[in-house]
Amino acid sequence: MNRKHPLSEEFPEFEEKILTLKVENDHFKKLYDQYDEVDHHIYRVESDVEPSSDEVANQLRIARLRLKDEIYKFLKEY
């Protein structure tokens, strides 16, 4: 099943903090936007809206995972 992975669902325990940091912290906002862009790209690839090779799809998933890890670390520290 193809679906997006919004941060509010990935980290429900940080939902309020995510909303606050998006507005108040430029670095977090940049990470959030990058994650959202990569997640949307993956969704388009998995939905066959944007054809892509398996290698590109896997690279996108790795990029999303790295961003998610960085965001989680940010959320834990702030």
Summary of the structure (lengths in Angstrom):
residues: 78
radius of gyration: 13.1
end to end distance: 33.7
largest distance: 38.4
contacts: 195
relative contact order: 0.18
helix: 79%
strand: 0%
